[in-house]
Amino acid sequence: MSEAESETKPKPKSGWLNVAVDYGPLLVFLGVYRWFAPEEAEPIAELAAVIKGTMAFMVAAVIALAVSKWRLGKVSPMLWFSTALIVGFGALTIFFGDPTFVQLKPTIIYSVFGVALLIGVWRGRAFLQILLEAAFEGLTKEGWLKLSRNWGIFFLALAALNEILRAQMSFEGWLWAKLWVFLPVSFLFTFSQIPMLLKHGLSLEGVDEETHNPPPTT
């Protein structure tokens, strides 16, 4: 294929596939956990359900990474990092029999990327552009910096929220919150950024990319 053909070849549309890749493993975890969870409080049976769910979570995360590479032709740095933590902390959960390790994974991801984005902004670099692996057409450097700053702050807020929910809710309640709290909040935040991005040169095509492919928050 010639260079001209490669430049004009359209990028594969990810659409909601990114959402499935990001949240599919969590749904698998929740489904397997609910299937094996005891109806009454039984610590041993509860722990067994957590371990089985964790094992399914680890397998689903690796499959999601492979699907991302196969269907989208890429694996974002954040997905690599998230999958590594899922496998690593999942192994610790199984080894020690303590679900705390799985619950800490989101806090670590949010904190690391939140701090990294804010440090990048402080140094005049928009690291979010690297994380998304796609520059929105027409978006200025100032727009990228503002978007990176806003997502950095949002990630830190999610880290704090995860710790609050982890401390206040049961394990199952925390799992449901990942689906019914974090996912809607993330999309609402993504939509809230569009007016700012349009002021900084984002095209309508870029709006579609932004709304369908926000940075993952699992």
C-alpha distance (Angstrom), angle and dihedral (degrees) to the residues before:
residue distance angle dihedral
M1 . . .
S2 3.79 . .
E3 3.78 124.0 .
A4 3.81 90.9 -111.6
E5 3.80 91.7 53.0
S6 3.79 91.8 48.4
E7 3.79 90.9 51.5
T8 3.81 93.6 50.3
K9 3.81 95.1 42.3
P10 3.81 106.5 110.2
K11 3.76 118.3 -117.5
P12 3.80 114.3 -111.3
K13 3.79 111.6 -97.1
S14 3.77 110.9 -122.3
G15 3.80 97.8 -172.3
W16 3.77 111.1 161.5
L17 3.80 92.0 -14.6
N18 3.80 88.4 90.9
V19 3.80 89.4 56.5
A20 3.81 90.6 49.7
V21 3.80 90.8 49.4
D22 3.80 91.9 48.5
Y23 3.80 99.7 42.2
G24 3.82 102.9 23.3
P25 3.82 94.1 85.4
L26 3.80 90.0 49.8
L27 3.81 90.7 53.0
V28 3.80 89.6 49.9
F29 3.81 89.6 50.7
L30 3.79 91.8 49.6
G31 3.80 93.3 45.8
V32 3.80 95.6 49.4
Y33 3.80 92.0 43.9
R34 3.82 92.2 51.2
W35 3.81 91.3 46.8
F36 3.81 93.1 56.1
A37 3.83 99.7 30.4
P38 3.83 113.1 114.3
E39 3.79 119.0 -116.4
E40 3.80 91.0 -131.5
A41 3.78 128.9 42.6
E42 3.80 106.3 -81.2
P43 3.82 112.8 155.5
I44 3.82 95.3 -157.1
A45 3.81 94.6 47.1
E46 3.82 90.2 43.7
L47 3.80 91.2 52.9
A48 3.80 90.9 47.4
A49 3.82 89.6 53.5
V50 3.81 90.6 50.3
I51 3.80 92.1 49.9
K52 3.82 93.1 48.4
G53 3.78 90.3 47.3
T54 3.80 90.1 48.9
M55 3.80 92.1 51.9
A56 3.81 90.1 50.8
F57 3.83 89.1 46.3
M58 3.79 91.4 54.9
V59 3.82 93.6 48.8
A60 3.82 92.6 45.3
A61 3.82 91.3 49.6
V62 3.81 91.9 54.3
I63 3.82 90.4 46.9
A64 3.83 90.4 49.5
L65 3.80 89.8 52.5
A66 3.81 90.5 51.0
V67 3.82 91.3 47.9
S68 3.80 90.5 51.0
K69 3.79 90.4 53.4
W70 3.81 92.7 44.6
R71 3.80 101.0 43.1
L72 3.81 101.9 28.3
G73 3.79 97.8 31.1
K74 3.80 91.4 -129.6
V75 3.78 145.2 65.3
S76 3.80 115.0 -145.1
P77 3.81 118.8 -131.1
M78 3.80 88.9 -117.6
L79 3.81 92.2 54.5
W80 3.80 90.5 50.1
F81 3.79 89.9 50.6
S82 3.80 93.8 44.6
T83 3.81 93.0 49.0
A84 3.80 91.6 48.5
L85 3.81 90.3 52.4
I86 3.80 92.4 45.9
V87 3.79 91.1 53.4
G88 3.80 94.1 40.8
F89 3.79 98.3 44.9
G90 3.80 90.4 38.1
A91 3.79 89.1 57.6
L92 3.81 89.7 50.1
T93 3.81 90.2 49.5
I94 3.79 91.2 53.1
F95 3.80 94.3 42.9
F96 3.81 96.7 47.7
G97 3.80 97.2 28.8
D98 3.80 90.9 -128.9
P99 3.85 121.5 128.8
T100 3.80 90.5 -160.9
F101 3.80 89.8 88.8
V102 3.81 91.9 60.2
Q103 3.80 91.2 47.3
L104 3.80 92.0 51.2
K105 3.81 93.0 55.2
P106 3.84 96.1 80.8
T107 3.80 92.0 46.6
I108 3.79 91.0 54.3
I109 3.81 93.2 46.6
Y110 3.81 93.8 47.8
S111 3.80 92.8 45.5
V112 3.80 96.2 46.9
F113 3.78 94.8 48.0
G114 3.79 94.0 39.7
V115 3.79 91.9 54.1
A116 3.82 92.1 41.9
L117 3.80 92.4 52.9
L118 3.81 93.3 47.8
I119 3.81 92.2 47.4
G120 3.80 88.3 50.5
V121 3.81 91.2 52.0
W122 3.80 90.3 48.0
R123 3.82 88.2 54.0
G124 3.80 92.1 45.3
R125 3.82 95.4 -107.4
A126 3.80 125.9 122.2
F127 3.80 103.0 -142.2
L128 3.81 90.9 175.2
Q129 3.79 88.3 74.8
I130 3.80 88.5 61.1
L131 3.80 92.4 46.8
L132 3.79 92.8 52.4
E133 3.80 91.1 42.0
A134 3.80 89.9 -147.8
A135 3.79 130.3 84.0
F136 3.79 112.1 -139.7
E137 3.78 107.2 -121.5
G138 3.79 112.5 -98.8
L139 3.80 96.6 2.6
T140 3.79 110.4 143.4
K141 3.78 126.0 -134.6
E142 3.80 89.5 -106.8
G143 3.80 89.0 53.5
W144 3.80 91.7 51.9
L145 3.79 91.2 48.1
K146 3.80 92.7 50.4
L147 3.80 91.4 46.6
S148 3.80 91.0 49.6
R149 3.81 90.4 48.4
N150 3.79 92.9 49.8
W151 3.80 94.1 46.9
G152 3.80 90.4 46.1
I153 3.80 90.9 56.5
F154 3.81 90.9 43.1
F155 3.80 92.2 52.1
L156 3.80 90.8 52.6
A157 3.81 89.4 49.4
L158 3.82 89.4 52.2
A159 3.81 90.1 50.6
A160 3.81 90.3 54.0
L161 3.80 91.4 45.2
N162 3.80 91.6 50.9
E163 3.80 90.8 53.3
I164 3.81 91.9 48.5
L165 3.80 92.8 49.9
R166 3.80 91.9 43.8
A167 3.79 90.3 54.6
Q168 3.81 96.8 42.7
M169 3.82 104.1 37.9
S170 3.78 138.6 58.8
F171 3.78 118.7 -105.3
E172 3.80 92.2 -101.1
G173 3.80 91.7 45.8
W174 3.78 89.2 52.1
L175 3.81 90.3 51.6
W176 3.81 91.9 52.3
A177 3.81 90.0 47.4
K178 3.80 89.6 57.5
L179 3.79 87.6 60.1
W180 3.80 103.9 34.7
V181 3.81 100.4 32.9
F182 3.79 110.3 28.0
L183 3.80 97.5 40.9
P184 3.85 97.4 50.4
V185 3.80 92.4 41.1
S186 3.81 90.7 51.3
F187 3.79 93.1 52.1
L188 3.80 92.4 45.4
F189 3.78 89.4 51.9
T190 3.82 90.5 48.0
F191 3.81 91.8 53.3
S192 3.80 90.8 46.7
Q193 3.82 89.5 62.2
I194 3.80 95.5 58.0
P195 3.85 97.9 85.0
M196 3.80 90.8 51.8
L197 3.80 91.8 47.2
L198 3.80 92.8 49.4
K199 3.80 89.0 54.7
H200 3.79 88.3 56.4
G201 3.78 98.5 52.4
L202 3.80 104.6 -84.7
S203 3.81 111.0 157.4
L204 3.80 124.5 -138.5
E205 3.81 88.5 -103.8
G206 3.76 87.8 56.2
V207 3.80 90.3 51.6
D208 3.80 89.4 57.0
E209 3.80 90.5 49.6
E210 3.80 92.1 48.5
T211 3.80 96.0 49.2
H212 3.80 94.7 45.1
N213 3.80 97.7 40.5
P214 3.80 112.4 38.0
P215 3.81 117.1 163.1
P216 3.81 108.7 -80.4
T217 3.78 117.3 -101.4
T218 3.75 105.4 -169.8
